[in-house]
Amino acid sequence: MSNRQLMVPPGFRFHPTDEELLYYYLRKKLAYEAIDLDVIRDVDLNKLEPWDLKEKCKIGSGPQDEWYFFSRKDKKYPTGTRTNRATAAGFWKATGRDKVIDISNSKRIGMRKTLVFYTGRAPHGKKTDWIMHEYRLNHETSQGEGWVVCRLFQKKICQNNILPEEVVEEDQYKSRASNLYPVEQV
């Protein structure tokens, strides 16, 4: 696929589920099967920053909140198993536990890893609002030479550029303060 914008029909929206990303797109890619509408691009995650991926993976001409791409997992060391997730401007850091993805709530088909982008170098990087979900098939079913499919998005920011966690903390402070200093009702 080239670097130019992908042409899709007017009104086209691409919002695949976790199961569809794994079972349809990634499984077909690994099996070298044709995908009906080839909208997910191959990118080298280590050569692009999240803000560059946004343009590279754009689908159609409308606004997008999420961007999708295939990428090969790059090893940090030639003989090791650790994944290299560094770019020129920063690094992707895994957060939380991997989520199991089942098909029809019965058969486990893969896992989803959540990563956050930090600018700078570890351990002194600065956390950004860029989030990536990295999907991989089960080891038993995957002969994929390290291919993953990724969903990239920016964390939603509330009004006044306050992140949702800060709003909750502020509301908790207000409720505690009102309990400490009750206002007389007239």
C-alpha positions in Angstrom: 0.0 0.0 0.0 1.4 3.5 -0.8 1.7 6.5 1.4 -1.2 8.3 -0.2 -4.6 8.5 1.3 -6.7 5.4 1.0 -9.9 5.9 -1.0 -13.0 4.5 0.5 -16.8 5.0 -0.3 -18.4 8.2 1.1 -19.7 7.6 4.7 -17.4 4.6 5.2 -16.6 4.0 8.9 -14.1 1.5 10.1 -14.7 0.3 13.7 -13.8 -3.3 14.0 -14.2 -5.2 17.3 -11.2 -6.8 19.1 -12.4 -10.2 17.7 -12.6 -8.9 14.1 -9.1 -7.4 14.3 -7.7 -10.7 15.4 -9.8 -13.3 13.7 -10.4 -11.6 10.4 -7.6 -9.2 9.7 -4.6 -10.5 11.5 -5.4 -14.2 10.9 -5.9 -13.5 7.2 -2.7 -11.5 7.0 -0.7 -14.3 8.5 -2.3 -16.9 6.2 -1.6 -14.7 3.2 -5.3 -14.6 2.4 -7.0 -11.7 0.7 -8.8 -9.1 2.8 -12.0 -7.8 1.2 -11.2 -4.1 1.8 -7.5 -3.6 2.4 -7.7 -0.7 4.9 -5.0 -1.6 7.4 -1.5 -0.6 6.4 1.9 -2.2 7.2 4.1 0.2 9.2 7.4 0.0 11.1 6.4 1.2 14.5 9.9 2.1 15.5 10.4 4.5 12.7 7.2 6.6 13.2 5.9 8.7 16.1 2.2 8.4 17.0 1.4 11.8 15.4 3.0 10.5 12.2 1.1 7.2 12.3 -2.1 9.3 12.4 -1.4 10.6 8.9 0.1 7.4 7.5 -2.8 5.3 8.6 -5.7 7.7 7.6 -8.7 6.1 6.0 -10.7 8.3 3.7 -11.1 12.0 4.0 -13.3 12.3 7.1 -12.2 12.8 10.7 -10.9 9.8 12.6 -10.5 9.0 16.3 -8.7 5.7 15.8 -6.0 4.5 13.4 -5.1 0.9 12.6 -2.0 -0.7 11.3 0.0 -4.0 11.1 3.5 -4.1 12.5 6.2 -6.6 13.1 7.4 -6.9 16.6 11.1 -5.8 16.7 13.4 -7.6 19.2 15.3 -5.4 21.5 18.2 -7.8 21.5 19.1 -10.3 18.7 18.9 -13.4 21.0 16.3 -12.1 23.5 12.5 -12.1 23.6 12.0 -8.5 24.8 10.3 -6.2 22.3 11.9 -3.0 21.1 9.2 -0.2 21.3 11.5 2.8 21.1 11.2 5.6 18.5 13.4 8.7 17.8 11.2 10.9 20.1 10.2 8.4 22.8 9.0 4.9 23.6 5.9 2.8 24.1 5.4 1.4 27.6 3.1 -1.5 28.5 0.5 -0.7 31.1 -1.8 -3.1 33.0 -2.4 -6.7 32.3 -2.9 -8.2 28.8 -6.6 -8.8 28.1 -7.7 -12.2 26.8 -9.8 -12.0 23.5 -12.3 -14.8 23.0 -14.4 -15.5 19.9 -18.1 -16.0 20.8 -17.2 -16.1 24.5 -15.9 -19.7 24.1 -12.5 -20.0 22.3 -9.5 -17.9 23.2 -8.0 -16.5 20.0 -5.5 -13.9 21.2 -4.5 -11.1 23.6 -4.6 -7.3 23.7 -1.7 -5.4 25.3 -2.3 -1.7 26.2 0.7 0.7 25.7 1.2 4.4 26.5 3.6 6.6 24.6 6.2 8.5 26.6 8.5 11.2 25.1 12.1 11.2 26.0 14.0 8.1 27.3 13.2 5.7 30.1 13.1 6.0 33.1 12.6 9.8 32.8 10.1 9.9 29.9 7.0 12.2 30.0 3.7 10.5 29.6 1.5 11.6 26.7 -2.1 11.0 25.8 -1.3 8.6 23.0 -2.6 5.0 23.6 -2.1 1.9 21.5 -3.8 -1.5 21.8 -1.5 -4.2 20.3 -3.3 -7.4 19.3 -1.6 -10.8 18.9 -2.9 -14.2 18.1 -2.4 -17.2 20.4 1.0 -18.8 20.2 -0.6 -22.1 19.2 -2.4 -20.6 16.2 0.2 -18.0 15.2 2.9 -18.8 12.7 3.1 -15.0 12.1 6.8 -14.2 12.5 5.9 -11.5 15.1 3.1 -9.7 13.3 0.6 -7.8 15.4 -2.3 -5.5 14.5 -2.6 -2.2 16.4 -5.3 0.4 17.2 -3.9 3.9 18.0 -5.9 6.7 19.6 -5.5 9.7 21.8 -7.0 9.7 25.3 -10.1 11.9 25.4 -9.5 15.2 27.1 -12.4 17.0 28.8 -13.3 20.6 28.7 -10.6 23.0 29.9 -7.9 20.4 29.0 -8.5 18.5 32.2 -8.1 14.7 32.0 -11.0 12.6 33.4 -8.9 11.4 36.4 -8.3 15.0 37.4 -12.0 15.9 37.3 -12.8 12.9 39.6 -10.1 14.0 42.0 -11.4 17.6 42.0 -15.0 16.4 42.5 -13.9 14.3 45.5 -12.1 17.2 47.0 -15.2 19.4 46.6 -17.4 16.8 48.3 -14.9 16.4 51.1 -14.6 20.2 51.6 -18.4 20.6 51.6 -18.6 18.0 54.4 -15.9 19.7 56.4 -17.4 23.2 56.0 -21.2 22.9 55.6 -22.9 25.8 54.1 -26.0 27.1 55.9 -29.2 26.8 53.9 -31.5 29.8 54.1 
